[in-house]
Amino acid sequence: MTMDKALRTSWERKMKERQEKKLVKDFARQLEEEKQREREEKKQRRRDNLKRRLENERKAEVVQVIRNPIKLKRAKKKQLRRIEKRDTLTLLQKQQAQRKTVKE
C-alpha cells in the first residue's frame, strides 16, 4: 500500500513557511528603503553642490553698478545680453562700509 501526500499541511510547516515569507518580505522592504535613502542622499548632495557652486559664482563675479540707465539705451545688443539684474543693496552697503574704513 502506498501513502498519498496529505491534503493539508501540518501546522508547524505552515508557520515555518509563513515565517520564511515574512523574512523575505522584510528583507526586500529593507533593501528598497536603503535604495530610497541613497537616492534621497544623492539628490540632497546634488542640491547642496549646485547651491554652493552658485554662491561661489556670485562671490567671484565682478560687478559694476549702472547708475545711469540712459547708458543702456546706447548699448549694443551683444552687451545687453551680458547684463544681469541683481539686488545691489548688499553690494552698496559693502562699498559704503569699505569707504568708511578707508576714510578713518
Phi, psi and omega per residue, in radians:
M1 nan 2.323 3.136
T2 -1.731 2.569 3.139
M3 -1.651 2.198 3.070
D4 -1.430 2.769 3.095
K5 -1.226 2.409 -3.104
A6 -1.147 2.549 -3.140
L7 -1.274 -0.509 -3.136
R8 -1.942 2.515 3.085
T9 -1.494 2.751 -3.126
S10 -1.297 2.772 -3.104
W11 -1.088 -0.750 -3.123
E12 -1.100 -0.743 -3.141
R13 -1.144 -0.712 3.126
K14 -1.084 -0.769 3.137
M15 -1.149 -0.654 3.121
K16 -1.127 -0.788 3.107
E17 -1.101 -0.712 3.105
R18 -1.066 -0.778 3.135
Q19 -1.087 -0.739 3.122
E20 -1.111 -0.745 3.098
K21 -1.052 -0.749 -3.134
K22 -1.108 -0.746 3.120
L23 -1.084 -0.758 3.139
V24 -1.114 -0.769 -3.138
K25 -1.112 -0.737 3.115
D26 -1.102 -0.729 -3.139
F27 -1.128 -0.746 3.118
A28 -1.105 -0.731 3.127
R29 -1.124 -0.707 3.127
Q30 -1.109 -0.742 3.103
L31 -1.093 -0.739 -3.137
E32 -1.123 -0.732 3.118
E33 -1.114 -0.679 3.120
E34 -1.097 -0.785 3.111
K35 -1.074 -0.765 -3.135
Q36 -1.085 -0.753 3.140
R37 -1.106 -0.732 3.111
E38 -1.103 -0.717 3.102
R39 -1.070 -0.774 -3.138
E40 -1.110 -0.730 3.107
E41 -1.077 -0.719 3.141
K42 -1.121 -0.760 3.113
K43 -1.078 -0.784 -3.126
Q44 -1.114 -0.727 3.122
R45 -1.088 -0.706 3.122
R46 -1.128 -0.782 3.107
R47 -1.035 -0.776 -3.139
D48 -1.089 -0.743 -3.137
N49 -1.121 -0.745 3.126
L50 -1.122 -0.712 3.130
K51 -1.120 -0.790 3.136
R52 -1.104 -0.720 3.135
R53 -1.086 -0.748 3.122
L54 -1.111 -0.751 3.106
E55 -1.079 -0.740 3.131
N56 -1.139 -0.669 3.089
E57 -1.097 -0.767 -3.140
R58 -1.104 -0.668 3.127
K59 -1.163 -0.665 -3.014
A60 -1.447 -0.309 -3.037
E61 -1.308 2.593 3.115
V62 -1.628 2.219 -3.033
V63 -2.055 2.388 3.047
Q64 -2.219 2.097 -3.092
V65 -1.384 2.274 3.101
I66 -1.639 1.886 -3.103
R67 -1.549 -0.456 -3.116
N68 -1.894 1.777 -3.084
P69 -1.212 -0.212 3.110
I70 -1.150 -0.501 3.122
K71 -1.092 -0.498 3.141
L72 -1.133 -0.575 -3.129
K73 -1.223 -0.449 3.121
R74 -1.498 -0.230 -3.067
A75 -1.265 2.653 3.120
K76 -1.422 2.875 -3.080
K77 -1.038 -0.707 -3.119
K78 -1.110 -0.694 3.117
Q79 -1.208 -0.645 3.142
L80 -1.133 -0.538 3.123
R81 -1.163 -0.515 -3.100
R82 -1.433 -0.268 -3.096
I83 -1.388 2.325 3.088
E84 -2.233 2.503 3.112
K85 -1.475 2.443 3.112
R86 -2.430 2.831 3.000
D87 -1.383 1.943 -3.018
T88 -1.671 0.003 -3.091
L89 -1.059 -0.822 -3.131
T90 -1.148 -0.657 3.126
L91 -1.121 -0.772 3.124
L92 -1.110 -0.689 3.124
Q93 -1.118 -0.695 3.111
K94 -1.114 -0.759 -3.130
Q95 -1.116 -0.722 3.128
Q96 -1.140 -0.689 3.115
A97 -1.114 -0.706 3.126
Q98 -1.153 -0.692 3.124
R99 -1.116 -0.686 3.133
K100 -1.115 -0.730 -3.126
T101 -1.201 -0.591 3.129
V102 -1.208 -0.713 3.136
K103 -1.137 -0.621 -3.107
E104 -1.387 nan nan
